[in-house]
Amino acid sequence: MSRLMHVASGPYAPPVPVRELTAVSADGARLHVEVHGADGAPAVVLSHGWSCSTAFWAAQIRDLAADHRVIAYDQRGHGRSPANPVCSADALADDLEAVLAATLAPGEKAVLAGHSMGGMTLMAAAGRDRFREHAGAVLLCSTGSSRLVAESLVVPMRAGRSRTWLTRKVLGSKAPLGPVTPVARRILKYATMGPGSAPGMVEACARIVHACPRKVRYAWSHVLDTLDLDHRVRELSMPAAVVVGTADRMTPVVHARSLVAALPHCVGSTELPGLGHMTPVEAPALIATRIRELVSAYIGSQRIQQKEGA
């Protein structure tokens, strides 16, 4: 996908990677991967959400690449990763394993951060050997493990069958999103961002989301509708931190609190007042700081131990 689909300047403009590569998943799906920062620096892997792309992490990449090796990839069908007929939670886990194998040395630990469907990707991969080999710590941003449609607050109605039915129709619509217009920006801001989101944040998110192919958005909406990863959350045995905005309509605070209660080794929970679903864009410095804290606590110390034992 052309970078012209994203903002061209400012903190949300995608930085130029040091190198690009293609990872090949278990079923042959090809995944666009970017590497930023210096070889040998502590590794961070970023997994974006539904209808987004590597551009979603632009602010974190620019911040962290100064002293980390930042790996970001496009989920299948998103960004510059070609569409694939297979869309499932297992496919997300397969894809993440392929990226880890293509970018990390055997036994190398990294902090893995996932936003929305990217967080669900980490949950889906929790029991996989390669994930356990490389995941030194994880950050779950604005995500949930089940009941995504039933708990959504996008449709302003009392919880129940009617709201769930209408939410399913809205989120699973086949309608094209069309160009990024003032009306489109207002709709996206209402559904996915906090009321105080700056125009630049809204513009960046709108361009990314509207660039997602309609068929890809529709196919993955069905996966999210029936997703149930509650059992996988309990397999995330490595240190895990959770971040959510209190105004998140897509994955409301109830999801984050459920994750905190279920995680075997939760090392932090942050609820951001007034922020919506797009926390890496709405609170770019805070998300980068949380990642840095996890690297310092759980990756940096390991690297020192490895050098001492060399």
DRENNU-723718 format. One record per atom (N, C-alpha, C): residue in one letter; z, x, y. Coordinates in steps of 0.1 Angstrom, whole numbers, padded with zeros to 4 digits, always signed. Atoms other than C-alpha are relative to their C-alpha. Layout:
! DRENNU-723718
AZXY
...
This chain:
! DRENNU-723718
M+0000+0009-0012
M+0000+0000+0000
M+0000+0009+0012
S+0001-0007-0012
S-0008+0013+0034
S+0013+0000+0008
R-0012-0001-0009
R+0020+0025+0057
R-0002-0008+0012
L+0002+0008-0012
L+0003+0005+0084
L+0006-0014-0001
M-0007+0013+0002
M+0020-0025+0069
M+0014+0000+0005
H-0014-0002-0005
H+0053-0011+0082
H+0000+0004+0014
V-0001-0004-0014
V+0066-0003+0116
V-0004+0015+0001
A+0006-0013-0001
A+0050+0029+0129
A+0009+0010+0007
S-0008-0009-0008
S+0078+0043+0150
S+0015-0005+0000
G-0014+0004+0000
G+0116+0043+0154
G+0007+0003-0013
P-0008-0003+0012
P+0144+0045+0128
P-0005-0006-0013
Y+0004+0007+0012
Y+0127+0021+0104
Y-0014+0003-0004
A+0013-0005+0004
A+0094+0039+0102
A+0001+0009-0012
P-0002-0008+0012
P+0089+0054+0067
P-0003+0015+0003
P+0003-0014-0002
P+0093+0092+0069
P-0010+0006-0011
V+0010-0006+0009
V+0067+0115+0052
V+0008+0007-0011
P-0007-0007+0011
P+0079+0126+0018
P-0004+0015-0002
V+0003-0014+0003
V+0080+0163+0007
V-0011+0000-0011
R+0010+0002+0011
R+0061+0152-0024
R+0000-0014-0005
E+0002+0013+0007
E+0048+0121-0042
E-0004+0002-0014
L+0004-0001+0014
L+0044+0116-0079
L-0001-0014-0006
T+0001+0013+0007
T+0037+0088-0104
T+0008+0001-0013
A-0008+0001+0013
A+0063+0080-0131
A-0007-0011-0008
V+0006+0010+0010
V+0050+0061-0162
V+0011-0006-0008
S-0011+0007+0007
S+0073+0035-0176
S-0004-0002-0015
A+0001+0001+0014
A+0078+0026-0213
A-0013-0008-0004
D+0011+0008+0004
D+0050+0000-0213
D-0013+0005+0007
G+0011-0006-0007
G+0026+0022-0193
G-0001-0004+0015
A+0000+0003-0015
A+0034+0007-0158
A+0001+0013+0008
R+0000-0012-0009
R+0028+0033-0131
R+0008-0003+0012
L-0009+0002-0011
L+0054+0037-0104
L-0002+0011+0010
H+0000-0009-0011
H+0050+0053-0070
H+0013+0005+0003
V-0013-0006-0002
V+0078+0078-0064
V-0002+0010+0012
E-0001-0009-0011
E+0087+0097-0032
E+0012+0009-0001
V-0012-0009-0001
V+0109+0128-0029
V+0001+0006+0014
H-0002-0005-0014
H+0124+0138+0004
H+0012+0010-0001
G-0011-0010+0000
G+0146+0168+0012
G-0003+0012-0008
A+0002-0013+0006
A+0151+0202-0003
A+0003-0001-0015
D-0003-0002+0014
D+0150+0210-0040
D+0013+0007-0001
G-0013-0006+0002
G+0184+0219-0053
G+0012-0007+0007
A-0011+0008-0007
A+0203+0196-0029
A+0005-0011-0009
P-0005+0011+0008
P+0225+0169-0043
P-0010-0012+0000
A+0011+0010+0002
A+0203+0140-0056
A+0006-0014+0003
V-0003+0014-0003
V+0203+0104-0044
V-0013-0008-0004
V+0011+0008+0004
V+0181+0078-0060
V+0001-0014+0006
L+0000+0013-0007
L+0172+0046-0041
L-0009-0010-0006
S+0008+0011+0006
S+0161+0013-0057
S+0000-0012+0009
H+0001+0011-0010
H+0148-0014-0034
H+0000-0014-0007
G-0001+0014+0005
G+0150-0052-0038
G-0013-0007+0000
W+0011+0009+0002
W+0127-0081-0044
W-0008-0001+0013
S+0010+0001-0011
S+0096-0082-0021
S+0001+0012+0010
C-0001-0012-0009
C+0105-0048-0005
C-0008+0012-0005
S+0007-0012+0003
S+0093-0012-0009
S+0009+0012+0004
T-0007-0012-0004
T+0104+0024-0003
T+0003+0000+0015
A-0002+0000-0015
A+0100+0017+0034
A+0013-0007+0004
F-0012+0007-0003
F+0131-0005+0032
F+0012+0010+0002
W-0010-0010-0001
W+0152+0027+0029
W-0003+0010+0010
A+0004-0010-0010
A+0136+0045+0058
A+0011+0007+0007
A-0011-0005-0008
A+0168+0049+0078
A+0009+0009-0008
Q-0008-0008+0009
Q+0188+0062+0049
Q-0007+0013-0004
I+0008-0012+0004
I+0160+0086+0038
I+0001+0010+0011
R+0000-0009-0012
R+0158+0100+0073
R+0013+0007+0002
D-0014-0005-0002
D+0196+0105+0075
D+0003+0010-0011
L-0006-0008+0011
L+0203+0118+0040
L-0009+0012-0004
A+0009-0010+0004
A+0172+0140+0035
A+0003+0014+0007
A-0004-0013-0007
A+0187+0166+0059
A+0008+0009-0009
D-0008-0009+0009
D+0211+0178+0032
D+0001-0006-0014
H+0001+0006+0013
H+0202+0157+0001
H-0014+0000-0005
R+0014+0002+0005
R+0172+0154-0022
R+0000-0015-0003
V+0000+0015+0000
V+0164+0117-0018
V-0013-0005-0008
I+0010+0005+0009
I+0143+0100-0045
I-0001-0015+0002
A+0002+0015-0001
A+0128+0065-0037
A-0012-0004-0007
Y+0012+0005+0007
Y+0104+0045-0057
Y-0003-0015+0002
D+0004+0014-0002
D+0085+0013-0055
D+0001-0007-0014
Q-0001+0008+0012
Q+0094-0013-0081
Q-0014-0005-0004
R+0014+0004+0005
R+0064-0024-0103
R-0005-0012+0008
G+0006+0011-0008
G+0041-0046-0082
G+0003+0001+0014
H-0005-0001-0014
H+0058-0036-0050
H-0006+0013+0006
G+0004-0012-0007
G+0047-0011-0023
G-0013+0005-0006
R+0011-0006+0005
R+0023+0013-0039
R+0000+0001-0015
S+0000+0001+0014
S+0032+0006-0075
S-0009-0012-0005
P+0009+0011+0004
P+0004-0015-0092
P+0008-0011-0007
A-0006+0011+0007
A+0013-0049-0104
A-0002+0001-0015
N+0000+0000+0015
N+0020-0054-0141
N+0004-0014-0005
P-0004+0014+0005
P+0021-0086-0162
P+0014-0001-0005
V-0014+0001+0006
V+0055-0077-0176
V+0010+0001+0012
C-0010+0001-0011
C+0083-0088-0152
C+0013-0004-0007
S-0012+0003+0007
S+0118-0087-0167
S+0011+0010+0004
A-0011-0010-0003
A+0152-0071-0163
A-0001+0012-0008
D+0002-0012+0009
D+0145-0048-0192
D-0011+0009+0006
A+0010-0008-0006
A+0113-0037-0174
A+0005+0008+0012
L-0006-0007-0011
L+0133-0028-0143
L+0008+0012-0005
A-0008-0011+0006
A+0156-0007-0165
A-0009+0011-0005
D+0010-0010+0005
D+0126+0010-0182
D-0005+0008+0012
D+0006-0007-0012
D+0111+0018-0148
D+0010+0010+0006
L-0009-0009-0005
L+0143+0033-0135
L+0002+0012-0009
E-0001-0012+0009
E+0147+0055-0166
E-0012+0009+0002
A+0012-0009-0002
A+0111+0067-0161
A+0001+0008+0013
V-0001-0007-0013
V+0118+0076-0125
V+0011+0012-0002
L-0010-0010+0002
L+0150+0095-0135
L-0005+0011-0008
A+0006-0011+0008
A+0131+0114-0162
A-0010+0008+0007
A+0010-0008-0007
A+0104+0124-0138
A+0005+0008+0011
T-0005-0007-0012
T+0126+0136-0110
T+0013+0008-0002
L-0013-0007+0002
L+0159+0149-0124
L+0000+0009-0012
A-0001-0009+0011
A+0167+0178-0146
A+0009-0005-0011
P-0009+0005+0011
P+0183+0172-0180
P+0015+0002+0004
G-0014-0001-0003
G+0220+0164-0174
G+0003-0001+0015
E-0003+0000-0014
E+0216+0164-0136
E+0006-0014+0005
K-0006+0012-0005
K+0238+0138-0119
K-0005-0004+0014
A+0004+0004-0013
A+0228+0117-0089
A+0008-0013+0004
V-0005+0013-0005
V+0242+0088-0068
V-0012-0009+0000
L+0011+0011+0001
L+0221+0057-0075
L+0004-0011+0009
A-0003+0011-0009
A+0220+0031-0048
A-0011-0011-0002
G+0010+0011+0001
G+0204-0003-0053
G+0003-0012+0009
H-0002+0012-0009
H+0199-0032-0029
H-0006-0012-0007
S+0005+0013+0006
S+0195-0068-0042
S-0006+0002-0014
M+0006-0002+0013
M+0171-0066-0071
M+0001+0015-0005
G-0002-0014+0004
G+0175-0028-0070
G+0014+0002-0005
G-0013-0001+0006
G+0212-0033-0076
G+0000-0006-0014
M+0002+0006+0013
M+0203-0056-0105
M-0007+0010-0010
T+0006-0010+0008
T+0181-0028-0118
T+0011+0010-0006
L-0011-0009+0005
L+0212-0005-0120
L+0008-0007-0011
M-0008+0007+0010
M+0231-0032-0139
M-0008-0002-0013
A+0008+0001+0012
A+0202-0038-0163
A-0001+0013-0008
A+0001-0013+0007
A+0201-0001-0171
A+0013+0006-0004
A-0013-0006+0001
A+0238+0003-0174
A+0003+0006-0014
G-0002-0005+0013
G+0238+0007-0212
G-0009+0011-0005
R+0011-0009+0004
R+0208+0030-0213
R+0005+0015+0000
D-0005-0014+0001
D+0214+0067-0224
D-0005+0008+0012
R+0005-0008-0011
R+0192+0082-0197
R+0007-0004+0013
F-0008+0004-0012
F+0210+0061-0170
F+0014+0006+0000
R-0014-0006+0001
R+0244+0073-0183
R-0001+0015+0002
E+0001-0014-0001
E+0231+0108-0184
E+0000+0005+0015
H+0002-0004-0014
H+0222+0108-0147
H+0008-0007+0011
A-0007+0008-0010
A+0243+0082-0129
A+0014+0006+0002
G-0013-0005-0003
G+0272+0101-0114
G+0009-0010+0007
A-0006+0011-0007
A+0281+0071-0092
A-0010-0009+0005
V+0009+0010-0004
V+0265+0039-0080
V+0005-0007+0012
L-0003+0008-0012
L+0263+0019-0048
L-0008-0013-0002
L+0006+0014+0002
L+0256-0019-0052
L+0000-0007+0014
C+0001+0007-0013
C+0244-0034-0019
C-0006-0014-0001
S+0005+0014-0002
S+0240-0071-0013
S-0007-0005-0013
T+0006+0003+0013
T+0234-0080-0050
T+0010-0009-0008
G-0008+0009+0009
G+0247-0102-0078
G-0005+0002-0014
S+0003-0002+0014
S+0246-0103-0116
S-0005-0013-0007
S+0004+0012+0006
S+0239-0140-0123
S+0001-0012+0010
R-0001+0012-0008
R+0237-0176-0108
R-0005+0003+0014
L+0006-0004-0013
L+0215-0162-0080
L-0005-0013+0008
V+0006+0012-0007
V+0198-0196-0072
V+0012-0010+0003
A-0011+0009-0001
A+0229-0217-0078
A+0010+0003+0012
E-0009-0005-0010
E+0250-0196-0054
E-0006+0002+0014
S+0007-0003-0013
S+0224-0191-0027
S+0004-0010+0011
L-0003+0008-0011
L+0231-0204+0007
L-0012-0002+0010
V+0012+0001-0008
V+0196-0203+0020
V-0003-0015+0004
V+0002+0014-0003
V+0193-0241+0018
V+0014-0006+0005
P-0013+0004-0006
P+0221-0256+0041
P+0004-0014-0006
M-0005+0012+0007
M+0234-0282+0016
M+0012+0003-0008
R-0012-0002+0009
R+0265-0288-0004
R-0005+0004-0013
A+0003-0005+0013
A+0265-0270-0037
A-0002-0011-0010
G+0003+0010+0010
G+0251-0289-0066
G-0014+0000-0005
R+0013+0000+0006
R+0220-0298-0085
R-0011-0001+0010
S+0011+0002-0010
S+0200-0309-0055
S-0003+0013+0008
R+0002-0013-0007
R+0206-0277-0036
R-0006+0011-0009
T+0006-0010+0009
T+0198-0256-0067
T-0014-0003-0002
W+0014+0004+0001
W+0166-0275-0072
W-0008+0004+0012
L+0007-0003-0012
L+0155-0271-0036
L-0001+0015+0002
T+0000-0014-0002
T+0165-0235-0034
T-0010+0007-0010
R+0010-0005+0010
R+0144-0228-0066
R-0014-0002+0006
K+0014+0003-0005
K+0114-0244-0049
K-0003+0009+0012
V+0002-0009-0012
V+0119-0224-0017
V-0002+0014-0004
L+0001-0014+0003
L+0125-0190-0032
L-0011+0003-0010
G+0011-0002+0009
G+0099-0195-0059
G-0013-0006+0004
S+0012+0006-0006
S+0072-0208-0036
S-0012+0009-0003
K+0012-0008+0001
K+0036-0197-0043
K-0007+0001+0013
A+0007-0001-0013
A+0027-0201-0007
A-0001+0014+0006
P+0001-0013-0007
P+0014-0170+0011
P+0009+0001+0012
L-0009-0002-0012
L+0037-0156+0038
L-0008+0001+0013
G+0009-0001-0012
G+0008-0149+0061
G+0004+0011+0010
P-0003-0011-0009
P+0009-0127+0092
P+0014-0001+0006
V-0014+0000-0006
V+0042-0117+0109
V-0001-0006+0014
T+0001+0007-0012
T+0044-0142+0137
T+0015-0002+0005
P-0014+0003-0004
P+0074-0152+0159
P+0007-0010-0009
V-0006+0010+0009
V+0080-0182+0137
V+0004+0006-0014
A-0003-0007+0013
A+0078-0160+0105
A+0013+0009+0002
R-0012-0009-0003
R+0104-0136+0121
R+0012-0009+0000
R-0012+0009+0000
R+0128-0165+0128
R+0004-0005-0013
I-0003+0005+0013
I+0125-0178+0093
I+0006+0011-0008
L-0006-0011+0008
L+0131-0144+0077
L+0014+0004+0005
K-0013-0003-0005
K+0160-0137+0100
K+0010-0010-0005
Y-0010+0010+0005
Y+0177-0170+0091
Y+0003+0002-0014
A-0002-0001+0014
A+0172-0165+0054
A+0007+0013-0005
T-0004-0013+0006
T+0180-0128+0050
T+0008+0009+0009
M-0007-0010-0009
M+0197-0113+0081
M+0011-0008+0008
G-0011+0005-0008
G+0228-0118+0102
G-0005-0005+0014
P+0005+0006-0013
P+0225-0138+0135
P-0001+0011+0011
G+0001-0010-0010
G+0231-0106+0155
G-0010+0011-0002
S+0009-0011+0003
S+0203-0086+0140
S-0010+0002+0011
A+0008-0004-0011
A+0183-0067+0166
A-0015-0003-0003
P+0014+0002+0003
P+0146-0075+0170
P-0007+0010-0008
G+0006-0011+0007
G+0136-0041+0157
G+0003-0001-0015
M-0004+0001+0014
M+0155-0047+0125
M-0008-0012-0007
V+0007+0012+0005
V+0139-0082+0120
V-0015+0004-0002
E+0014-0003+0001
E+0104-0068+0127
E-0003+0009-0012
A+0001-0009+0011
A+0109-0040+0102
A+0000-0007-0014
C-0001+0007+0013
C+0120-0063+0074
C-0011-0010-0002
A+0011+0009+0001
A+0093-0089+0082
A-0012+0007-0005
R+0012-0007+0004
R+0066-0064+0079
R+0000+0004-0015
I-0001-0004+0014
I+0079-0051+0046
I-0001-0012-0010
V+0000+0012+0009
V+0085-0085+0030
V-0014-0007+0000
H+0013+0007-0001
H+0052-0100+0042
H-0011+0009-0007
A+0010-0008+0007
A+0033-0070+0027
A+0001-0001-0015
C-0001+0001+0014
C+0045-0079-0008
C-0010-0011-0005
P+0010+0010+0005
P+0017-0096-0028
P+0006-0013-0004
R-0006+0013+0003
R+0022-0133-0032
R+0003-0002-0015
K-0002+0002+0014
K+0017-0132-0070
K+0012+0008-0005
V-0012-0008+0004
V+0043-0104-0073
V+0013-0007+0004
R-0012+0007-0005
R+0068-0122-0052
R+0003-0012-0009
Y-0002+0012+0009
Y+0063-0154-0073
Y+0005+0004-0014
A-0003-0004+0013
A+0065-0136-0106
A+0015+0004-0001
W-0014-0005+0000
W+0098-0119-0098
W+0010-0010+0004
S-0009+0011-0004
S+0113-0150-0083
S+0005-0007-0013
H-0004+0007+0012
H+0113-0165-0118
H+0010+0009-0009
V-0009-0009+0007
V+0130-0134-0133
V+0014-0002+0006
L-0013+0001-0006
L+0158-0137-0107
L+0006-0013-0002
D-0005+0013+0002
D+0161-0174-0112
D+0009-0001-0013
T-0007+0001+0013
T+0173-0169-0148
T+0008+0012-0004
L-0007-0013+0003
L+0189-0135-0145
L+0014-0002-0004
D-0014+0000+0004
D+0222-0130-0163
D+0004+0014-0005
L-0004-0013+0003
L+0236-0095-0162
L+0015+0002+0000
D-0015-0001+0000
D+0273-0103-0163
D+0005+0010-0010
H-0005-0009+0011
H+0277-0084-0196
H-0003+0014+0003
R+0004-0013-0003
R+0259-0054-0182
R+0009+0007+0011
V-0009-0006-0010
V+0283-0050-0152
V+0011+0007-0006
R-0012-0006+0007
R+0311-0042-0176
R-0004+0014-0006
E+0004-0012+0006
E+0290-0013-0189
E-0003+0011+0011
L+0001-0010-0011
L+0288+0004-0154
L+0013+0007+0001
S-0013-0007+0002
S+0316+0028-0164
S+0002+0011+0010
M-0001-0011-0010
M+0308+0054-0137
M+0006-0006+0013
P-0005+0005-0013
P+0324+0051-0102
P-0010-0008+0007
A+0009+0009-0007
A+0309+0022-0083
A+0006-0006+0012
A-0005+0006-0012
A+0312+0009-0048
A-0010-0012+0003
V+0007+0012-0002
V+0301-0025-0035
V+0000-0002+0015
V+0001+0003-0014
V+0288-0035+0000
V-0007-0014+0001
V+0006+0013-0002
V+0280-0070+0012
V+0002-0005+0015
G-0002+0006-0013
G+0275-0088+0045
G+0006-0014-0001
T-0007+0013+0002
T+0297-0118+0051
T-0009-0012+0004
A+0009+0011-0004
A+0267-0138+0065
A-0012+0000-0010
D+0011-0001+0010
D+0245-0130+0034
D-0002-0014-0007
R+0003+0012+0006
R+0228-0162+0023
R-0007+0001-0013
M+0008-0002+0012
M+0207-0147-0005
M+0010+0003-0012
T-0010-0004+0010
T+0236-0131-0024
T+0014+0000+0007
P-0013+0001-0007
P+0268-0144-0008
P+0011+0008-0005
V-0011-0008+0003
V+0301-0127-0008
V+0006-0003-0014
V-0005+0003+0013
V+0311-0145-0040
V-0005+0009-0011
H+0005-0009+0010
H+0288-0123-0059
H+0006+0014+0001
A-0006-0014-0001
A+0302-0090-0045
A+0015-0001-0006
R-0014+0001+0005
R+0338-0102-0053
R+0000-0001-0015
S+0000+0000+0015
S+0328-0110-0089
S-0004+0014-0005
L+0004-0014+0004
L+0312-0075-0092
L+0013+0009+0000
V-0012-0008-0002
V+0344-0059-0079
V+0010-0003-0011
A-0010+0003+0010
A+0365-0078-0104
A-0004+0004-0014
A+0005-0003+0013
A+0342-0070-0133
A-0002+0015-0003
L+0003-0014+0002
L+0334-0033-0127
L+0012+0008-0006
P-0011-0008+0006
P+0354-0009-0149
P+0006+0010+0009
H-0005-0011-0009
H+0357+0017-0121
H-0005-0002+0014
C+0004+0002-0014
C+0353+0002-0087
C+0008+0009+0009
V-0006-0009-0009
V+0360+0027-0060
V-0001-0004+0014
G+0001+0004-0014
G+0354+0007-0029
G-0008-0013+0001
S+0007+0012-0003
S+0344-0027-0016
S+0000-0002+0015
T+0002+0002-0014
T+0331-0033+0019
T-0007-0013+0004
E+0006+0012-0005
E+0325-0067+0035
E-0002+0001+0015
L+0004-0002-0013
L+0306-0064+0067
L-0001-0013+0008
P+0000+0013-0007
P+0314-0092+0092
P-0013-0003+0008
G+0011+0004-0008
G+0284-0111+0105
G-0014+0006-0005
L+0012-0006+0005
L+0258-0091+0085
L-0006-0009-0011
G+0007+0008+0010
G+0232-0107+0063
G-0003+0008-0013
H+0004-0006+0013
H+0214-0097+0031
H-0006+0014+0001
M+0007-0013-0001
M+0195-0067+0044
M+0009+0011+0005
T-0010-0010-0005
T+0225-0044+0048
T-0005+0014+0002
P+0005-0013-0004
P+0206-0011+0046
P-0008+0001+0013
V+0007+0001-0013
V+0185-0022+0076
V+0010-0004+0011
E-0009+0005-0010
E+0213-0040+0094
E+0011+0009+0003
A-0011-0010-0002
A+0239-0013+0089
A-0004+0014-0006
P+0005-0012+0006
P+0219+0019+0083
P+0009+0011-0001
A-0009-0011+0000
A+0245+0044+0092
A+0011-0002-0010
L-0011+0003+0009
L+0272+0027+0072
L-0004+0002-0014
I+0005-0002+0014
I+0251+0026+0040
I-0002+0015-0003
A+0001-0014+0003
A+0242+0062+0044
A+0013+0007-0001
T-0013-0006+0001
T+0278+0071+0049
T+0006-0003-0013
R-0005+0004+0013
R+0288+0052+0018
R-0006+0009-0011
I+0007-0009+0010
I+0262+0072-0002
I+0005+0014+0001
R-0005-0014-0002
R+0274+0105+0013
R+0014+0001-0006
E-0014+0000+0005
E+0310+0096+0004
E+0000+0001-0016
L+0001+0000+0014
L+0300+0090-0032
L-0005+0014-0005
V+0005-0014+0004
V+0280+0123-0034
V+0011+0010+0001
S-0011-0010-0003
S+0309+0142-0019
S+0011-0001-0011
A-0011+0002+0009
A+0335+0127-0043
A-0004+0002-0014
Y+0003+0000+0014
Y+0315+0126-0075
Y-0012+0008-0005
I+0011-0009+0003
I+0285+0148-0073
I+0002+0014+0005
G-0003-0013-0006
G+0295+0177-0050
G+0009+0008-0009
S-0010-0008+0008
S+0325+0186-0071
S-0005+0004-0013
Q+0006-0003+0013
Q+0305+0185-0103
Q-0009+0013+0002
R+0009-0011-0002
R+0279+0209-0088
R+0008+0013+0002
I-0008-0012-0002
I+0307+0233-0078
I+0005+0005-0014
Q-0004-0004+0014
Q+0321+0232-0114
Q-0011+0006-0008
Q+0011-0006+0007
Q+0287+0239-0128
Q-0003+0014+0004
K+0002-0013-0005
K+0283+0269-0106
K+0011+0010-0005
E-0011-0008+0005
E+0317+0282-0116
E-0001+0003-0015
G+0001-0002+0015
G+0309+0278-0153
G-0013+0007-0004
A+0013-0007+0003
A+0275+0295-0150
A+0002+0014-0004
